[in-house]
């Protein structure tokens, strides 16, 4: 996991440490998760070819809603803390250059694809959509 916000990286680190205390998820965290604080664009571009992952999963900040109803208070706070995602094009480009097999992007179900680039396929749930690029 890469996270550029120092505050969010600290929260993720705390969550991983708490997860290590749970016998059921401890092996999963130890085997599969590592937090790398920093800008994922720079991190992906600096990876040697041998370390490139098969899949890159992007969960960028959702675009601001146009509806009158506000998102939950926790998400409002997160949106205020992190601000708008202004480098989505660079993020998607770096992910496509890095992933050996595919890039998966989590989006709101009704949102446009990230930076307008049509995915190769999508998977939908009631509230989210996962755009997949091969």
C-alpha positions as YAML, in Angstrom:
chain: A
units: angstrom
residues:
- id: 1
  name: UNK
  ca: [0.00, 0.00, 0.00]
- id: 2
  name: UNK
  ca: [1.20, 3.47, -0.83]
- id: 3
  name: UNK
  ca: [-0.20, 6.56, 0.85]
- id: 4
  name: UNK
  ca: [1.05, 10.09, 0.29]
- id: 5
  name: UNK
  ca: [-0.88, 11.78, 3.09]
- id: 6
  name: UNK
  ca: [1.24, 11.56, 6.27]
- id: 7
  name: UNK
  ca: [-1.90, 11.63, 8.42]
- id: 8
  name: UNK
  ca: [-3.63, 8.87, 6.47]
- id: 9
  name: UNK
  ca: [-0.40, 6.84, 6.34]
- id: 10
  name: UNK
  ca: [-0.21, 7.06, 10.15]
- id: 11
  name: UNK
  ca: [-3.81, 5.86, 10.44]
- id: 12
  name: UNK
  ca: [-3.15, 2.97, 8.05]
- id: 13
  name: UNK
  ca: [-0.02, 2.01, 9.98]
- id: 14
  name: UNK
  ca: [-2.03, 1.97, 13.19]
- id: 15
  name: UNK
  ca: [-4.66, -0.22, 11.54]
- id: 16
  name: UNK
  ca: [-2.01, -2.67, 10.35]
- id: 17
  name: UNK
  ca: [-0.49, -2.85, 13.84]
- id: 18
  name: UNK
  ca: [-3.92, -3.52, 15.32]
- id: 19
  name: UNK
  ca: [-4.56, -6.17, 12.68]
- id: 20
  name: UNK
  ca: [-1.37, -7.96, 13.67]
- id: 21
  name: UNK
  ca: [-2.93, -8.50, 17.11]
- id: 22
  name: UNK
  ca: [-5.76, -10.53, 15.56]
- id: 23
  name: UNK
  ca: [-4.80, -14.18, 15.01]
- id: 24
  name: UNK
  ca: [-7.18, -14.50, 12.04]
- id: 25
  name: UNK
  ca: [-5.74, -11.64, 9.97]
- id: 26
  name: UNK
  ca: [-2.16, -11.56, 11.23]
- id: 27
  name: UNK
  ca: [-0.85, -14.05, 8.62]
- id: 28
  name: UNK
  ca: [-2.57, -12.16, 5.80]
- id: 29
  name: UNK
  ca: [-1.05, -8.85, 6.86]
- id: 30
  name: UNK
  ca: [2.41, -10.35, 7.36]
- id: 31
  name: UNK
  ca: [2.40, -12.14, 4.01]
- id: 32
  name: UNK
  ca: [0.59, -9.65, 1.79]
- id: 33
  name: UNK
  ca: [0.58, -6.11, 3.11]
- id: 34
  name: UNK
  ca: [3.27, -3.50, 3.49]
- id: 35
  name: UNK
  ca: [2.72, 0.23, 3.91]
- id: 36
  name: UNK
  ca: [5.00, 2.51, 1.93]
- id: 37
  name: UNK
  ca: [4.44, 6.16, 2.84]
- id: 38
  name: UNK
  ca: [4.92, 8.44, -0.15]
- id: 39
  name: UNK
  ca: [3.55, 9.37, -3.53]
- id: 40
  name: UNK
  ca: [2.50, 6.18, -5.31]
- id: 41
  name: UNK
  ca: [3.26, 7.73, -8.71]
- id: 42
  name: UNK
  ca: [6.92, 8.20, -7.76]
- id: 43
  name: UNK
  ca: [7.07, 4.83, -6.01]
- id: 44
  name: UNK
  ca: [5.63, 2.93, -9.00]
- id: 45
  name: UNK
  ca: [7.92, 4.70, -11.45]
- id: 46
  name: UNK
  ca: [10.97, 3.84, -9.35]
- id: 47
  name: UNK
  ca: [10.24, 0.10, -9.10]
- id: 48
  name: UNK
  ca: [12.74, -2.15, -10.86]
- id: 49
  name: UNK
  ca: [11.13, -4.42, -13.45]
- id: 50
  name: UNK
  ca: [11.66, -7.47, -11.25]
- id: 51
  name: UNK
  ca: [9.55, -5.90, -8.46]
- id: 52
  name: UNK
  ca: [6.63, -4.80, -10.61]
- id: 53
  name: UNK
  ca: [3.34, -6.30, -9.34]
- id: 54
  name: UNK
  ca: [0.92, -8.30, -11.44]
- id: 55
  name: UNK
  ca: [-1.97, -6.08, -10.38]
- id: 56
  name: UNK
  ca: [-2.16, -2.46, -9.27]
- id: 57
  name: UNK
  ca: [-5.31, -1.55, -7.35]
- id: 58
  name: UNK
  ca: [-6.14, 2.16, -7.23]
- id: 59
  name: UNK
  ca: [-8.59, 3.56, -4.72]
- id: 60
  name: UNK
  ca: [-8.34, 7.31, -5.41]
- id: 61
  name: UNK
  ca: [-10.43, 9.87, -3.59]
- id: 62
  name: UNK
  ca: [-13.89, 9.82, -5.12]
- id: 63
  name: UNK
  ca: [-14.92, 12.95, -7.01]
- id: 64
  name: UNK
  ca: [-17.04, 15.44, -5.11]
- id: 65
  name: UNK
  ca: [-20.74, 14.61, -5.36]
- id: 66
  name: UNK
  ca: [-23.13, 16.77, -7.30]
- id: 67
  name: UNK
  ca: [-26.08, 15.63, -5.19]
- id: 68
  name: UNK
  ca: [-27.49, 17.88, -2.50]
- id: 69
  name: UNK
  ca: [-27.14, 15.16, 0.15]
- id: 70
  name: UNK
  ca: [-23.73, 15.20, 1.77]
- id: 71
  name: UNK
  ca: [-21.55, 12.14, 2.21]
- id: 72
  name: UNK
  ca: [-21.14, 10.77, 5.74]
- id: 73
  name: UNK
  ca: [-19.32, 13.01, 8.19]
- id: 74
  name: UNK
  ca: [-16.25, 10.78, 8.23]
- id: 75
  name: UNK
  ca: [-15.89, 11.07, 4.46]
- id: 76
  name: UNK
  ca: [-16.47, 14.83, 4.58]
- id: 77
  name: UNK
  ca: [-13.59, 15.12, 7.01]
- id: 78
  name: UNK
  ca: [-11.39, 12.91, 4.84]
- id: 79
  name: UNK
  ca: [-12.23, 14.96, 1.74]
- id: 80
  name: UNK
  ca: [-11.36, 18.18, 3.59]
- id: 81
  name: UNK
  ca: [-8.13, 16.67, 4.88]
- id: 82
  name: UNK
  ca: [-6.92, 15.29, 1.56]
- id: 83
  name: UNK
  ca: [-8.42, 17.78, -0.87]
- id: 84
  name: UNK
  ca: [-9.18, 17.09, -4.50]
- id: 85
  name: UNK
  ca: [-7.29, 14.47, -6.45]
- id: 86
  name: UNK
  ca: [-5.50, 16.59, -9.04]
- id: 87
  name: UNK
  ca: [-3.08, 14.03, -10.48]
- id: 88
  name: UNK
  ca: [-5.40, 11.20, -11.53]
- id: 89
  name: UNK
  ca: [-4.03, 11.14, -15.07]
- id: 90
  name: UNK
  ca: [-0.47, 10.66, -13.82]
- id: 91
  name: UNK
  ca: [-1.62, 8.07, -11.30]
- id: 92
  name: UNK
  ca: [-3.41, 5.96, -13.91]
- id: 93
  name: UNK
  ca: [-0.51, 6.31, -16.35]
- id: 94
  name: UNK
  ca: [2.03, 5.19, -13.74]
- id: 95
  name: UNK
  ca: [-0.19, 2.26, -12.76]
- id: 96
  name: UNK
  ca: [-0.62, 1.13, -16.37]
- id: 97
  name: UNK
  ca: [3.15, 1.34, -16.90]
- id: 98
  name: UNK
  ca: [3.82, -0.59, -13.69]
- id: 99
  name: UNK
  ca: [1.28, -3.43, -13.61]
- id: 100
  name: UNK
  ca: [2.33, -6.57, -15.44]
- id: 101
  name: UNK
  ca: [-1.25, -7.81, -15.99]
- id: 102
  name: UNK
  ca: [-3.95, -5.34, -15.01]
- id: 103
  name: UNK
  ca: [-4.98, -2.20, -13.16]
- id: 104
  name: UNK
  ca: [-8.18, -2.10, -11.12]
- id: 105
  name: UNK
  ca: [-9.68, 1.29, -10.23]
- id: 106
  name: UNK
  ca: [-12.44, 1.65, -7.63]
- id: 107
  name: UNK
  ca: [-15.01, 4.28, -8.65]
- id: 108
  name: UNK
  ca: [-18.49, 5.37, -7.59]
- id: 109
  name: UNK
  ca: [-21.00, 3.34, -9.59]
- id: 110
  name: UNK
  ca: [-22.24, 6.32, -11.63]
- id: 111
  name: UNK
  ca: [-18.94, 8.22, -11.98]
- id: 112
  name: UNK
  ca: [-17.09, 8.67, -15.22]
- id: 113
  name: UNK
  ca: [-14.00, 6.50, -15.70]
- id: 114
  name: UNK
  ca: [-10.80, 7.91, -14.22]
- id: 115
  name: UNK
  ca: [-9.54, 10.69, -16.54]
- id: 116
  name: UNK
  ca: [-12.13, 9.64, -19.11]
- id: 117
  name: UNK
  ca: [-10.17, 6.56, -20.20]
- id: 118
  name: UNK
  ca: [-12.60, 3.76, -21.01]
- id: 119
  name: UNK
  ca: [-11.76, 0.54, -19.13]
- id: 120
  name: UNK
  ca: [-11.41, -2.82, -20.85]
- id: 121
  name: UNK
  ca: [-14.10, -4.23, -18.58]
- id: 122
  name: UNK
  ca: [-15.97, -3.36, -15.39]
- id: 123
  name: UNK
  ca: [-17.45, -5.12, -12.40]
- id: 124
  name: UNK
  ca: [-20.30, -3.45, -10.52]
- id: 125
  name: UNK
  ca: [-21.68, -3.63, -7.02]
- id: 126
  name: UNK
  ca: [-24.68, -1.65, -5.74]
- id: 127
  name: UNK
  ca: [-22.59, 1.42, -4.84]
- id: 128
  name: UNK
  ca: [-19.23, 0.96, -6.54]
- id: 129
  name: UNK
  ca: [-17.73, 0.02, -9.84]
- id: 130
  name: UNK
  ca: [-14.35, -1.51, -10.49]
- id: 131
  name: UNK
  ca: [-12.83, -0.44, -13.81]
- id: 132
  name: UNK
  ca: [-10.30, -2.94, -15.11]
- id: 133
  name: UNK
  ca: [-7.55, -2.16, -17.59]
- id: 134
  name: UNK
  ca: [-5.47, -4.96, -19.13]
...
